[in-house]
Amino acid sequence: MSLRIRQCVECPKCHTCYLIAFSPYRNGSYLVRAGAGAKEYILYCFCERGTVPSPGRWADVKSCGVSKAVHDRGYGTLDEVSIRKASITSWQDSGQLRR
């Protein structure tokens, strides 16, 4: 199975990884940029089927290997997502990531 490399943020409570640019998500969660041009995001995650989202803020966007199913859904569990050691920002800065 081939994996697609995408940017994601991980909820620290439920550890669901959300792909950036897929918000809002089918589970009701959503991700917003913290400010214009900011590399920081606020994730409103409906952990454990809560009725009120719990916000979290991250400066750390991770690069993740995701399957087609996770890509189509826009999020996945740590069992479904492979967190990459190199950050996506460092790949872009070094010119190794091609779009």
C-alpha positions as CSV (number, residue, x, y, z in Angstrom):
1,M,0.0,0.0,0.0
2,S,1.5,3.4,-1.0
3,L,1.2,6.2,1.5
4,R,0.6,9.9,0.6
5,I,2.7,12.5,2.5
6,R,0.5,15.2,3.9
7,Q,0.6,17.9,6.6
8,C,-1.3,17.1,9.8
9,V,-1.9,18.2,13.4
10,E,-2.5,15.7,16.2
11,C,-5.0,16.1,19.0
12,P,-3.2,15.7,22.3
13,K,-6.2,14.2,24.0
14,C,-7.5,11.5,21.5
15,H,-4.4,11.4,19.3
16,T,-6.4,11.7,16.1
17,C,-4.3,13.2,13.3
18,Y,-6.2,15.8,11.1
19,L,-4.9,16.6,7.7
20,I,-4.6,20.3,7.0
21,A,-6.9,21.8,4.3
22,F,-9.6,19.2,4.9
23,S,-11.5,21.1,7.5
24,P,-14.3,20.9,8.5
25,Y,-14.2,17.1,9.1
26,R,-17.0,14.6,9.0
27,N,-16.7,14.0,12.8
28,G,-17.6,17.6,13.5
29,S,-14.0,18.7,14.3
30,Y,-12.5,21.7,12.5
31,L,-9.1,23.3,12.1
32,V,-8.4,27.0,11.7
33,R,-5.2,29.0,11.1
34,A,-4.3,31.1,14.2
35,G,-3.7,34.2,12.1
36,A,-3.0,35.4,8.6
37,G,0.2,33.9,7.4
38,A,0.7,32.0,10.7
39,K,2.0,28.5,10.7
40,E,0.1,27.9,13.9
41,Y,-3.4,26.2,14.0
42,I,-6.2,25.8,16.4
43,L,-7.9,22.4,16.3
44,Y,-11.4,22.1,17.7
45,C,-11.7,18.4,18.2
46,F,-14.8,16.5,19.3
47,C,-12.8,14.0,21.4
48,E,-14.7,10.9,22.4
49,R,-18.0,12.1,20.9
50,G,-18.1,15.2,23.1
51,T,-20.8,17.8,22.4
52,V,-18.4,20.8,22.9
53,P,-15.1,20.9,21.0
54,S,-11.9,21.1,23.0
55,P,-9.5,23.6,21.4
56,G,-5.8,23.0,21.1
57,R,-3.1,25.2,19.6
58,W,0.0,23.9,17.8
59,A,3.0,25.5,16.1
60,D,4.2,22.0,15.2
61,V,2.7,20.8,12.0
62,K,3.8,17.2,11.3
63,S,4.3,15.4,8.1
64,C,2.3,12.2,7.9
65,G,2.1,9.2,5.6
66,V,-1.6,8.4,5.1
67,S,-3.5,5.8,3.2
68,K,-6.1,6.6,0.6
69,A,-8.9,6.0,3.2
70,V,-7.4,8.4,5.6
71,H,-6.8,10.9,2.9
72,D,-10.4,10.7,1.7
73,R,-11.7,11.0,5.3
74,G,-9.3,13.9,6.2
75,Y,-8.3,12.3,9.5
76,G,-7.2,9.1,11.1
77,T,-5.9,7.4,14.2
78,L,-2.2,6.8,15.1
79,D,-2.8,3.2,13.9
80,E,-3.7,4.5,10.5
81,V,-1.2,7.4,10.2
82,S,2.6,7.2,10.0
83,I,4.2,10.3,11.6
84,R,7.4,11.2,9.7
85,K,10.5,12.2,11.6
86,A,11.4,15.1,9.2
87,S,9.1,18.1,9.4
88,I,7.3,19.2,6.3
89,T,8.7,22.7,6.7
90,S,12.3,21.5,6.6
91,W,11.5,19.5,3.4
92,Q,10.0,22.6,1.8
93,D,12.9,24.8,2.8
94,S,15.5,22.3,1.5
95,G,13.6,21.9,-1.8
96,Q,13.2,18.1,-1.4
97,L,9.4,18.3,-1.5
98,R,7.9,18.7,-5.0
99,R,4.3,19.6,-5.6
